[in-house]
């Protein structure tokens, strides 16, 4: 063949110009087709492979994008753009460790690549490698101080590291660079919210939504804060149906919506949608090899941020104390705040191993868990604050269990079991929980029958309560209270002369809004009395001044019901549909007080009125509670522990037998 017949080794300038022009014009489908043709004709063309990868990524064809950028890196190992773009694609695929490695290769070639420092810092923040993340992000900020997204990324890393003032300064620096940067407005709002600076948080979320009206995360957080402030008028005025969030929109954190809608079917949709958004598509980690013989003692790891004066520790510590040490070994993995209080000290003493992993990266926690050869790993947080459920994607133990902290389904494939009971998840609702159920016989919730109650303290008047009037109370978090319950409560105050409603005080806005709502319904606002936060023992003691606990509906009183019953205060509930709306019923049944469980709003209101106006009937209920309290299944901590252990045994036995997870029912 003559030289005139030798095909060219690379595309012509006109072909490259047509390809790049098509891509830059946003004609990605056309650009991809052209790039495929040129890459086939000219397999060493860097431009063809680069634009093929970029166009494929823009169209969501991530596997083709990955292959294209990998080929580009092979063809030109000195081009930093190849591993950088490969890192973006791997990140899209949820393969974060591989993406981090690609960014490192890009930075080895070009240490001045600010966006690679930024993206790597973001990934390391997500993986808990905070010191390295902050170092990369500070380098990126030095290289490109004009880019607001870098300041925002640094703020996220500093916040994860607990350096809240510096984090806020970084978010504000992003907003100084770009006043309408919605992500920084949102993140500053979340930080203000977590610090209790509600007014600033609400303003930030509102401004974020003016910039980006479709920001479902900002809309969710604004709705949650308005619910927390009991600003129901503001909630009603929000554009769009708040309860469509996570169902017809992108995934959002499901937790706030548990208190706004009682729908187990939609909660499962939200959990699955949020799980895909934060964890990526399911990538099941392989199970470890089965041992030849079943271990004599099952090692259980309890992963939680709540090992301090928190409802989680107050509930769980009693069960841990009763674990059969001949058959079980309990390990705490604590990634929450370090607080020197009795519940933290108790936890440190009663676990066989207490591992403070607050400062550990995800990789370090995973390595520690695997080094202990755990048989069962328990996720206590779910989709709550300080959650590290992502650890469970990496197979911490042969059996993964969701338990206690998050009252709903997680909607992911890497937590196989959920501890429940026949009341919180009845057969009619079973299909709306992605996990296999470990159903305990009375209630899924543990109770510590050694919780101390302070000796008699201040008198009624010292709490702002009337000396002789009937005291209804609800010490639930204020975001659980909706207009629906409140209107019932106001009708009760109207019908029970001299009565008051005792509520928990959270923010000044709560006091202002609830008193305004009361006045609007014709009730003297001073008949609402607000209780400040006090230590747990004192909180339990002050229950003696109340006459009847009134529950909320979509999300019941959970630990708060336990508190009331332990402190000898009768509680009534209206059972709903989803798990979060059925917990109080589970607890009352376990306390042998089924007569305090109602099934409609009208029945709930009628029972409350009857108990408030019939002293003999209320006295009989109180006497029954006092007589049966310690004898009831609810406060039989030792028996509960045996049932829980039986569930763990049976779940692990299925693994040992090579069987897939399945529902487990523990008999009474």
N, C-alpha and C positions, 0 to 999 in steps of 0.2 A: 504494500500500500504506500502510495506516495505521500509526502508531507502535506500536500494540499488536501488529502482525504482524511488526515488524522483529526478526530473530533476534538473540539476545545476541551481543556481541563476545568474551566470555570465558566459560569454564565457571563453573558455579555453585560456591559454597563447598562444597556437598555433594559435587559431582563431584570437586573437588580433594581433599577429605578422603578420599573413597573411593580415589582414585588413590594418594595418598601413604601411606595406611594399608596398601594392598595391597603397595606396594614395601617399606615398613619391616618388614612381616611376613615378607618373604622370598619372597612369591609373585610371582616375577619374570615368569613367563610371563603370568599374569593382568594384572600391571601393564603389561606391554608392550602387550597387546591393548587395554587401556583407554586407554593413552597414544596409541596409533595412532589410535583413534577420535576422541579429543579433539583431537589435532593436526590431523586432517582437518576436523573440524567448526569448530575455532577456531584457524586457522593462525597467529595471533599470540599464542597462549597460551604464555607462558614456562615455566610449570610443566609443561605437556604435553610440550614438546620436551625439557626437562631430564630428566624421569623416563623419557621414551622412550629417551633416550641412555643413562641409567644402567642401566635394565633390559636394554636390548640388550647393553650391555657386560657386565653380569653373566651373561648367557646366552651370551656369546661371539659375538654377532652384531656384529662390530666395524665392518663397513662401515656398517650402519644407525646404530650409535652415533656414528661419525664424522659422518655426514650430520646427525644430530640436533643434536649439539653445535655444528656449523658453523652450522646454521640459528639456534640459540639465540644464538650470538655476533653474527650478522647482525641479529637482532631487538633485542638489547640490548647494544650495543658497550661499555657501561659496567659490565657484570656480570663480575667477575673469574672467577667460577666456570665460565663457559662456556669460555674458552681453557684454564683449568686442567684441566677434565674432558676437553677435546679433546686436551690434551697426554697425559693418561693413556692415552687410546685409541690415539693415534698411537704411543705407546711400545709398547703391546700389539702393534701391527702391525709393529713393528721399524723404523719410520720416525723414527729418533732425531733427525735434524736438524730435521724439521718439528715434532716434539714439543718440542724445545728452544725453537723460535721461539714456540710456543704458550705455554709457561711464561713466556717473557719478556713476552709481551703481558699475561698475568695479573698479573705483578709490576709492570708499568707502571701497572696499575689499582689494585693493592693491594700495596705494598711490604712489608706486614707478613704476607704469606701464607707462613708458615714452610714448609709442605709443598711449595709451589712452589719455594722456594729449595732445599729438600732434593732434590726430583726433578730440578731443573735441574742441581744440583751432581753428582748421580749420573750424569746423561747426559754432562756435561762430563768427569767422571773417565773414563768409558768411551771418550770420544773423544780423551783425552789432553790436554785443556785444563786442566791441573792447577791452575795459579795461580787461574784464575777459579773453578774448581770449589771449591777450598778457601775462597775468599772467600764464595761463596754459602752453603756449609755452615756456616762460622763465623757468618754472619748468622742462619741458621736456628737454630743452637744458642743464640745470644743471645736469640732470640725465644721458643724453646720448649725450655729446658734439661731439661724433664721428659720429653721424648720420646726413648726409647732408640734408635730407628731413626736419628735425626739424628746422635747420637754415633757410631753404627756407620758411617753414610755418610761422616762426616768421617774416621774411621779408614781407610776404604778409599782415600780420596783421598790422605791423608798417606802411606799405604803405597806407593801408586803413585809418589809423589813421592820415595820413598827416605827419608822421615822416620819411621823405624821406631819409635823410642822414643815419639814423639808419637802415632803410630798405635796402639800398644799402650795408651797412656794413654786414648785415645778409646774403644777397645773396653772397657777396664775401667770407664770412666765409664758406658758403656751398661749394663754388668752391675751397677754400683752402683745405677743407676736401676731396673733390672729384672733381678734375679739369674738368672732363668730364660730370658733372651732368647737363643734358640737361635742366631740369626744371629751375634750378637756372640761367643758361645762358639765357634762354628765359625771365625769370622774370626781371633779371638785364637789359636785352635789352629793355623791355617795359618801365621800369623806366627811363632809359636813353632817350628813345624816347619821353616820356611825358615831360622830362626836356629840350628837344630840343638839347640834345647831340647826334646828329644823327650819327656821325661817330662811336662812341662807340656802339650805338645800332645796327647799321648794322654789325659791327664786331661780336657782341655777337650772333646775329641771324645766321650769317654765320657759326660760330663755333658750335652753337647748331645743325645746320643741318648736319655738318660733323659727329657729334656724333650720331645723330638720324635723318637720311635722310627722314624718313616718318613723321616727326613732322609737321603736317599741320598748326598749329598755328604759328610756327616760319616762315614757308614759306609764310604765309599770311602777317605777319608783315614786313618781308623783302621786299615783293613785294610792300606793302603800302609805305614803306620808299623810295624805289627806285622811285615809282611814285611821291611821294612828292618832291623828288630831281630832277624830270624830267630826271632820268637816264634810258632812254628807252632802250638803248643798254644792260644795266645790267638786266633790266626786261626781255628782249627778251632772254637773255642767261640763265635765270633760268631754272633748269631742271623741266620737266613736264609742263603741261598747267595750269597756275595760275587760269584760269577761271573755272577749274574743282573743285577747292576748295569748300567744302560745298555741292557739288553735287554728286561727286563720292567718296568723302572722308568723314571722320567724320565732324561733324558740326564745323563751324568757325564763328567768328563774321561777319555778312553780310555787315556791313557798308563800309569797304574799297573796296569791290567788286562792289558797286554801281557805282563807277567811272571808273571801268575797263571793265564792260560788260553791255550792254543795253538789258536785257532779263527779263521781268517781270515773266515769267514762272520759270526761274532758280532762280530768287531772292526769289520767294515763297518757292522753295525747300530748299534754304539756310536758310531762316528764320525758317522753320519748323524743320530742322535738328539742328540748333543752339538752338532753343527753347527746344527741347527734351534733348539736351546735358546739358543745364544749369538749366532747370526746372524739368527734369524728365518727365515721361509719364503724360498725362493729368489727373488731379484729380479735376474736377470742384467743386469749393466751393459752397455750397448751397446759393441760393438767400435769402435775408432777407424777412420776412413776409411783404406783401403789407399793407400799412396803410389803414384805413377805408375811409379816404378822401384825395384827392390830396392836398399837402401842398401849401399854398399861395405863398411861395418863395422857389425856388429850390436852395439848397445849393450845389455849385460846388467846388470841390477841384482840384486845378491845381498843379500837382506834377512835380517839375523841379529842375535842378541844375543851371539854367541859369538866375537867378534874379540878374543880374549885367550888365555892359556894354558888351553885347553879342547880336548877332542877334535875339535870342529868345525874350529877353526883349524889344528890340527896336521894334519888330513887335507886341508883345502881349499887351504892356502896354496901348496902345490907346484903344483897345477893352475893356479891363478891366475898363478903365475910363468911357466908355459909357454904361456899363451894366445897365439895368433897375433895380434899387435897390428895386422897388416895387415888382418885380417878381423873382429876383435872388440875391443870396448872394455868393460872391466869396472869396474863401480861397486859399492862396498860401502856399504850403508845399515846403520849400526851403532846399535842401540838397547839394547845391553847395557852392563855396567859398564865404566867407563874404568879400565884397569889398565896400568901402565907395565911391561910384560914383553916379552920378545923376540918373541912371537907377535903381539902388538898392533903393535909397531913394524914388524915384517915386513909385516903386512897394510896398514898405512898407506903403506908404500913400494911395494908391488907392484901395488896397484889403480890404475887410471887416475884414479879419483876415489874418495876415502874420505870419506864423509859421516857425521859423528857427529850422529845425530838423537835421542839419548837424551832430550833436553829438548824435543823437538818434539811438537806435537799431531799427531793423525792427519791433520788437514786440512793441516798444514804439510808433512808427509812426502809426502802425495799430491800437493800442489802442486809440491814439489821433483822428485819422480819424473816428473811430467808435463812439467815444464820441461826436463828432460833428454831428453825424447822417447825413452824406453826402448823397445826392441823386444821384449825378454823380461824378465820379472820373476820372480825365483826366491825362493820361500818356503823358508827353511832351518829354520824352527822347528816348523811344524805345531802339534800340541797339547802342546807342552813348556813349561817355565818361561820366562817373559818373552816368550811368543809375541805377535806382532802380525799374525797371519794375517788378522785382520779388515780390514787395509788392502787386501787383494786383492779385497774386495767392490767396490771403487771403480774397478776397471780401471786398474791402474798401467801396463800395457803390452798390446799385442795378444795376447801369449802369456804365460800364467802357468804356472809349473812348480814342483812340489813336489820337494824334493831333500835327501837326506842326513840332516837332523837328526831327523826323525820317521819311524821305520821301520814305517809302515803307511799305509793310505789315509786321506785327509782326509774323504771322504764328502760333499764340497760341489761345487757346480757351477761355482764361480768359480776353481778351480785345475784347469786342463784336463789337465795332463800330470803324470806321476810318473816319475822316473828309476828304472829297475830293471835287472834282468838275467834271463836264463832260469833261473837257479837260485833267486833269491829269489822270483820270481813265475813258477812253471811254468804251463804251459797248463791243468793241472787246477785251479789256483786262480785263474785269470784273472778269473772272474766276480765275485770278492770285492773288486775294486778299482774305485772309481768313476771314476778318471782314465783317460785314454788313456796307454799306457805308451811311454816311450822306453827301449827295451831295449838296453843296452850289451853288447858281445860277451863279456866275461869276468866282470867284477864291476862293480856300480854304484858301489862305494866308491872314491874317489880315495885315493892314498897318496903321501906326499911322500918321495921317495928321497934327500932331503938332511937328514932329521931327525938332529940330533946325538945321540950317545950319550956319556955322560960316561966318562972314562977309569976303569979299574978302581978301585973304591972299597973299602968295608969288606969284610972277609972274611966267610965264611959264619957263623962264630960271632958276629960283631957284629950279625947279623940275628936271632940266636936259633936258627939252623939247626944241625943236626948236621954234623960235619965230613965224614962219609962216608955217611950214610944217604940214601936216595932221597927227593927233594923233589918231591912233587906240588904244583902251585900253581893257584890261581884268583884272579886279581886283579879279578874282576867286582865291580860294585856289589852290596852284600849283598842288596838286595831281589830280585835275580835268582835267588838260591839258594833252593831249596825242599827239603822233606823228601825228595823223590824222588831228587835228585842226591846229597844229603848221605849218605843211607843207602848208596848205591853207593860213595861215597868212603870211608866208614868200613869197608866190606868190603875195599876195597883196602888200607887201612892194616893191617887185621887179617892180610891175606895177604902183605904185603911187609914183612918184618921190618926194623925200624929206620927205617921211612919216616915222613915227616911231611907235613902238609898246610899250605901257606902261603897265607894269606888276607889280604884287605884289611881293615883295622880302620876302622870308621866310628863306632860309638858304644860306650860301655862295655857297654850291654845286648847288643850283638852278641857280644862276647867271652864274656860270662857265659852267654848262651843257647846258643851253639854248643858251648862246652865242656860244658855240661850235657847237651845232646843226645848228644855223643860219649860221655860217661860212661854215659848210659842205654843205649847200644849196645855197651858193654863195651870202649870205647877210652879209653886214658889221655888225659885232657883236655890234658895238656902236649904231646901230639903235634900239636896245632893251634898254629900260629905265626902271629902277626898283624903285618902290615906297615903302618907309618904312612905318611901322605901325604908325598911329597917332590917336588921339581921334576921335570919330565918327563924331563930328561936322566939324572938319577940313577935315576929309576924304570926307565928302559930298561936302564941298566947292571946293576941288581940282578937282572935276569932270568937273568944268567949263572950264578947260584947254584941255579936251579931245573932240574929234569930233564924235566918234562912238564907242559904246561898242560892242565887239565881244564875243559871248557866247561859252561855251564848250558844248560837245555833250552828253556823257553818263550821266553825272551829270551836269545839267545846273547851271547857276547863279540863286540862289533863292533870299535870302535877297539882294544879290549883284545887281540883276536886279531892285529890288525895290529902292535901293540906287541910281542907275543910273537914273531911271525915275523921282524920287523925286527931283534929282539935275538937271533936264532938259536935260539929256543926252540920245539920242536915243540909243536903244539896238536892235540887231538882234539876232535871235535864229534859230536853226535847230531842229525841234520837233522830238523826238525819240519815243520809245515804252513804257518804264517803267515810273512810276510816276516821278522819279528823273530827267528823260530826257524830261519832258513835262511841268515843272513848269514855265519856262520863257515864254512859249507860253500862258499858263493860265494867267500870269500877263499882257502880251502884249494885249491879247484879252480884258481883264478887263480894260486896259488903252485906249481902242478904237484904238489900233495900230496894227490891224491884218496884215497890209501890211508889217510888220517887222518880220513875222513868215514865215519861209521857211521849206521845207519838204525833201530836198535832199542836199547832200554836194555841188553839182554843183550850185543849186539854192542859197544856202547860200553865196557861194563865189561870184557869179554874182551880188547879191544884195549889198554885201559889196563894191565891186568894183564900182558899179554904184553910190552908195551914196558918195563914196570917190572922184569920178571924176565928179560928177554933182552937183555943189554947190547949184543950184536952187532947185533941188529935196530934198537935205538934209535940206536946209533952210525951205522948206515947211513942212517937217516932224517935224523939231524943233518947228515951229510955231504952228502946230497942237497939239503937246505935251504941249506946254506952255499954249495954249488956253483951252485945255480940261482937264488938269491935275487934278485940284481940282473937276471938275464936273464928272469925270469918276468914274465908280464903284470901281476901284482899290483904290482910295484914299477917298472914302466916308466911313469913319470909322464907322459912326453911322449906316448907312444902313447895312454895313457888320455885325455889332453886332446884329442887329435885325434878320438877316438871321441865324446867328450862334445860337442865342437864340431859334429861331423856331426849329432848328434841335435838340437842347437839350430837348425842350418841347416834341417834337414828340417821341424821344427815351424813355423818362421817361413815357410818356403816354402809350406806348406799355407795359412797365413793369406793370403799374397800371392796365391795362386791362388783364393782365395775358398772353400776347402774346410774342412769342419769338422775338429776334432781327431780323430785316429785313431792306432792303435798304429803305432809306428815301430820297426823292427828295424835296428840298425846292424851291418853285417857285420864280421867280424874282419879 
